[in-house]
Amino acid sequence: MPSSKAKSQKSPSEIEKKLMEMAKRIVDDIYAKRNPAIELPIRTLSNVYFDEVSKLIRIGDRKSIRTYMNMAHTRKFMQTVLVASECKKIMDQQVTTSVRDLYYALKHTIKGSKENTFDDQSESDPIIEDLEAALNTLREELNLKTDRKGYLAGGVMINDMGDLINAKKMGSSGWAIPSNVEPEVIKFEDVSADYILVIEKDAVWQRLNEDKFWRDHNCIIITGKGQPARGARRLVNRLHKEHNLPVYVLTDADPWGYYIYSVIKQGSINLSFLSDRLGTPEAKFIGLTTEDLKEFDIPKNVTIKLTKEDEKRIKELMNYIWFKPKEWQKELKHMAKEGFKMELEALSSKGIKFISKEYLPQKIENKEFLP
């Protein structure tokens, strides 16, 4: 499949123009007595591929047509038009709103029926992603935002809409990463760090922040509190691209942690149309691995037995092309053979500060990374 073109930042007028063009096509269809239709990129595994050149998951060229007169499409067609219309309205008002507020603003019972426009937010969220893909834009550029998820501390000075944030002086809580971290909102005034450390667990991030790991090792520490939200992944992407900072990722030694790393590195299947902005192919995996049990003399009693679901997920990861490097195949085979996984907190069995004083410094100094 051909590569997707990288997105360029669009002005509000350009996005509004695209929304109006979509609306005009629908109106023209109605006046011409044609079946109103919306063209959408297919956002499933069947239409994504791994680009060996960019090392990113990309969306292919296949499209679907969502039509009003097709009973299987009618509800989603209506929902798509509602979301597009509301986005145009809030852009006209020059305000932003959350995806949760958008859901409630549009949820109502259709007059003369018992049918709701939306029964749950799980219906409206995918429609927003459809709209992003169809317009080749971001939800933030449609004036939509989500709850903040993720924190940052370390060697960076941030201009947040005119307010200067020194990430070295954020106390125990760190700087909360917003949904929209695009250049018109978030600017990096000064970056003194040598690298970025992305940490899966909030509790481990707090440990490293309390130990001032970012100060002693001149870095930026970020947690996504599990699977990082788009704001955190975009921030990592920008810091790497704009300031050439290496990115190291620290997760649990389990198939779910490894998948979190892969999403940070090359993007996700569901958001393949945003991989250029959210993926950081140069990211390296620093740990935790099952091989570390022996390497760092970690007690076996802190490991957790693999579940059937874990075993199934390991097999799935081994078949993903981005987990085909020999180093990853070795680790996944070792995990399956030994039958255990480990949480990052297991390192505390060696001492509360073991992770910040010994484990991470050794891994970084010796460049003990997985690709």
Secondary structure in CASP SS format (residue, H / E / C, confidence):
PFRMAT SS
TARGET T0000
AUTHOR 0000-0000-0000
METHOD secondary structure of the structure
MODEL  1
M C 1.00
P C 1.00
S C 1.00
S C 1.00
K C 1.00
A C 1.00
K C 1.00
S C 1.00
Q C 1.00
K C 1.00
S C 1.00
P H 1.00
S H 1.00
E H 1.00
I H 1.00
E H 1.00
K H 1.00
K H 1.00
L H 1.00
M H 1.00
E H 1.00
M H 1.00
A H 1.00
K H 1.00
R H 1.00
I H 1.00
V H 1.00
D H 1.00
D H 1.00
I H 1.00
Y H 1.00
A C 1.00
K C 1.00
R C 1.00
N C 1.00
P C 1.00
A E 1.00
I E 1.00
E E 1.00
L E 1.00
P E 1.00
I C 1.00
R C 1.00
T C 1.00
L H 1.00
S H 1.00
N H 1.00
V E 1.00
Y E 1.00
F E 1.00
D E 1.00
E C 1.00
V C 1.00
S C 1.00
K C 1.00
L E 1.00
I E 1.00
R E 1.00
I E 1.00
G C 1.00
D C 1.00
R C 1.00
K E 1.00
S E 1.00
I E 1.00
R E 1.00
T E 1.00
Y C 1.00
M C 1.00
N C 1.00
M C 1.00
A C 1.00
H C 1.00
T H 1.00
R H 1.00
K H 1.00
F H 1.00
M H 1.00
Q H 1.00
T H 1.00
V H 1.00
L H 1.00
V H 1.00
A H 1.00
S H 1.00
E H 1.00
C H 1.00
K H 1.00
K H 1.00
I H 1.00
M H 1.00
D H 1.00
Q C 1.00
Q C 1.00
V C 1.00
T C 1.00
T E 1.00
S E 1.00
V H 1.00
R H 1.00
D H 1.00
L H 1.00
Y H 1.00
Y H 1.00
A H 1.00
L H 1.00
K C 1.00
H C 1.00
T E 1.00
I C 1.00
K C 1.00
G C 1.00
S C 1.00
K C 1.00
E C 1.00
N E 1.00
T C 1.00
F C 1.00
D C 1.00
D C 1.00
Q H 1.00
S H 1.00
E H 1.00
S H 1.00
D H 1.00
P H 1.00
I H 1.00
I H 1.00
E H 1.00
D H 1.00
L H 1.00
E H 1.00
A H 1.00
A H 1.00
L H 1.00
N C 1.00
T C 1.00
L C 1.00
R H 1.00
E H 1.00
E H 1.00
L H 1.00
N C 1.00
L E 1.00
K E 1.00
T C 1.00
D C 1.00
R C 1.00
K C 1.00
G C 1.00
Y E 1.00
L E 1.00
A E 1.00
G E 1.00
G C 1.00
V E 1.00
M E 1.00
I E 1.00
N E 1.00
D E 1.00
M C 1.00
G C 1.00
D E 1.00
L E 1.00
I E 1.00
N E 1.00
A C 1.00
K C 1.00
K C 1.00
M C 1.00
G C 1.00
S C 1.00
S C 1.00
G C 1.00
W E 1.00
A E 1.00
I C 1.00
P C 1.00
S C 1.00
N C 1.00
V C 1.00
E C 1.00
P C 1.00
E C 1.00
V C 1.00
I E 1.00
K E 1.00
F E 1.00
E E 1.00
D E 1.00
V E 1.00
S C 1.00
A C 1.00
D C 1.00
Y E 1.00
I E 1.00
L E 1.00
V E 1.00
I E 1.00
E C 1.00
K C 1.00
D H 1.00
A H 1.00
V H 1.00
W H 1.00
Q H 1.00
R H 1.00
L H 1.00
N H 1.00
E H 1.00
D C 1.00
K C 1.00
F H 1.00
W H 1.00
R H 1.00
D H 1.00
H C 1.00
N C 1.00
C E 1.00
I E 1.00
I E 1.00
I E 1.00
T E 1.00
G C 1.00
K C 1.00
G C 1.00
Q C 1.00
P C 1.00
A C 1.00
R H 1.00
G H 1.00
A H 1.00
R H 1.00
R H 1.00
L H 1.00
V H 1.00
N H 1.00
R H 1.00
L H 1.00
H H 1.00
K H 1.00
E H 1.00
H H 1.00
N C 1.00
L C 1.00
P C 1.00
V E 1.00
Y E 1.00
V E 1.00
L E 1.00
T C 1.00
D C 1.00
A E 1.00
D C 1.00
P H 1.00
W H 1.00
G H 1.00
Y H 1.00
Y H 1.00
I H 1.00
Y H 1.00
S H 1.00
V H 1.00
I H 1.00
K H 1.00
Q H 1.00
G C 1.00
S C 1.00
I C 1.00
N C 1.00
L C 1.00
S H 1.00
F H 1.00
L H 1.00
S H 1.00
D H 1.00
R H 1.00
L H 1.00
G C 1.00
T C 1.00
P C 1.00
E C 1.00
A C 1.00
K E 1.00
F E 1.00
I E 1.00
G E 1.00
L C 1.00
T C 1.00
T C 1.00
E C 1.00
D H 1.00
L H 1.00
K H 1.00
E H 1.00
F C 1.00
D C 1.00
I C 1.00
P C 1.00
K H 1.00
N H 1.00
V H 1.00
T C 1.00
I E 1.00
K E 1.00
L C 1.00
T C 1.00
K H 1.00
E H 1.00
D H 1.00
E H 1.00
K H 1.00
R H 1.00
I H 1.00
K H 1.00
E H 1.00
L H 1.00
M H 1.00
N H 1.00
Y C 1.00
I H 1.00
W H 1.00
F H 1.00
K C 1.00
P C 1.00
K H 1.00
E H 1.00
W H 1.00
Q H 1.00
K H 1.00
E H 1.00
L H 1.00
K H 1.00
H H 1.00
M H 1.00
A H 1.00
K H 1.00
E H 1.00
G C 1.00
F E 1.00
K E 1.00
M E 1.00
E C 1.00
L H 1.00
E H 1.00
A H 1.00
L H 1.00
S H 1.00
S H 1.00
K H 1.00
G C 1.00
I C 1.00
K C 1.00
F H 1.00
I H 1.00
S H 1.00
K H 1.00
E H 1.00
Y H 1.00
L H 1.00
P H 1.00
Q H 1.00
K H 1.00
I H 1.00
E H 1.00
N C 1.00
K C 1.00
E C 1.00
F C 1.00
L E 1.00
P C 1.00
END
